[in-house]
Amino acid sequence: MGVGGVFSEITREDILRTCAHYPIKNPSQIIDEIVTVAYSWPEFAKKAGLPSARADQIGKDISACVALLKE
């Protein structure tokens, strides 16, 4: 998946640049909300009964992606 022609290590700036072409209100706030939810992954995984090793593996991937979206 790509955002504005970028296909790896998509950053907050890439997303905001793309949002500027559409009538999206408060895109930065939306990204912040997504980051907050993504960091709640361990809670969701635990509630879903996901084995710890698998939850940790997925959590590392989520953290790596979300780190690119922080201001």
C-alpha positions as a Markdown table, in Angstrom:
| # | Residue | x | y | z |
|---|---|---|---|---|
| 1 | Met | 0.0 | 0.0 | 0.0 |
| 2 | Gly | 1.3 | 3.4 | -0.8 |
| 3 | Val | 0.5 | 7.0 | 0.3 |
| 4 | Gly | 1.2 | 9.8 | -2.1 |
| 5 | Gly | 3.7 | 7.6 | -4.1 |
| 6 | Val | 5.6 | 6.4 | -1.0 |
| 7 | Phe | 5.5 | 2.7 | -0.4 |
| 8 | Ser | 7.7 | 2.1 | 2.6 |
| 9 | Glu | 8.4 | 4.0 | 5.8 |
| 10 | Ile | 5.4 | 6.2 | 5.3 |
| 11 | Thr | 5.6 | 9.2 | 7.6 |
| 12 | Arg | 3.2 | 11.5 | 9.2 |
| 13 | Glu | 4.3 | 14.2 | 6.7 |
| 14 | Asp | 3.5 | 11.8 | 3.8 |
| 15 | Ile | 0.0 | 11.3 | 5.2 |
| 16 | Leu | -0.6 | 15.0 | 5.9 |
| 17 | Arg | 0.6 | 15.9 | 2.4 |
| 18 | Thr | -2.0 | 13.5 | 0.9 |
| 19 | Cys | -4.7 | 14.7 | 3.3 |
| 20 | Ala | -4.2 | 18.2 | 1.9 |
| 21 | His | -5.7 | 17.1 | -1.4 |
| 22 | Tyr | -9.0 | 16.0 | 0.3 |
| 23 | Pro | -11.6 | 17.6 | 2.5 |
| 24 | Ile | -10.3 | 15.9 | 5.7 |
| 25 | Lys | -10.9 | 17.9 | 8.9 |
| 26 | Asn | -8.1 | 17.7 | 11.6 |
| 27 | Pro | -6.0 | 15.0 | 10.0 |
| 28 | Ser | -3.2 | 15.5 | 12.6 |
| 29 | Gln | -5.7 | 14.9 | 15.4 |
| 30 | Ile | -7.0 | 11.7 | 13.6 |
| 31 | Ile | -3.4 | 10.4 | 13.3 |
| 32 | Asp | -2.8 | 11.1 | 17.0 |
| 33 | Glu | -5.9 | 9.1 | 17.8 |
| 34 | Ile | -4.7 | 6.2 | 15.7 |
| 35 | Val | -1.3 | 6.3 | 17.4 |
| 36 | Thr | -3.0 | 6.2 | 20.8 |
| 37 | Val | -5.1 | 3.2 | 19.8 |
| 38 | Ala | -2.1 | 1.4 | 18.2 |
| 39 | Tyr | -0.2 | 1.7 | 21.5 |
| 40 | Ser | -3.1 | 0.0 | 23.2 |
| 41 | Trp | -2.3 | -3.2 | 21.2 |
| 42 | Pro | -1.2 | -5.2 | 24.3 |
| 43 | Glu | -4.6 | -4.7 | 25.9 |
| 44 | Phe | -6.5 | -5.8 | 22.8 |
| 45 | Ala | -4.3 | -8.8 | 22.3 |
| 46 | Lys | -4.7 | -9.9 | 25.9 |
| 47 | Lys | -8.5 | -9.5 | 25.8 |
| 48 | Ala | -8.5 | -11.5 | 22.6 |
| 49 | Gly | -6.5 | -14.3 | 24.2 |
| 50 | Leu | -3.6 | -14.1 | 21.8 |
| 51 | Pro | -0.5 | -16.0 | 23.0 |
| 52 | Ser | 2.1 | -13.6 | 24.5 |
| 53 | Ala | 4.8 | -14.5 | 22.0 |
| 54 | Arg | 2.5 | -13.7 | 19.0 |
| 55 | Ala | 1.2 | -10.5 | 20.6 |
| 56 | Asp | 4.7 | -9.3 | 21.2 |
| 57 | Gln | 5.7 | -10.0 | 17.6 |
| 58 | Ile | 2.7 | -8.1 | 16.3 |
| 59 | Gly | 3.3 | -5.4 | 18.9 |
| 60 | Lys | 6.9 | -4.8 | 17.5 |
| 61 | Asp | 5.5 | -4.4 | 14.0 |
| 62 | Ile | 2.9 | -2.0 | 15.2 |
| 63 | Ser | 5.4 | 0.0 | 17.2 |
| 64 | Ala | 7.8 | 0.3 | 14.2 |
| 65 | Cys | 5.0 | 1.6 | 12.0 |
| 66 | Val | 3.5 | 4.0 | 14.6 |
| 67 | Ala | 6.9 | 5.4 | 15.4 |
| 68 | Leu | 6.9 | 6.9 | 11.9 |
| 69 | Leu | 3.6 | 8.7 | 12.6 |
| 70 | Lys | 4.7 | 10.5 | 15.8 |
| 71 | Glu | 5.3 | 14.2 | 15.6 |
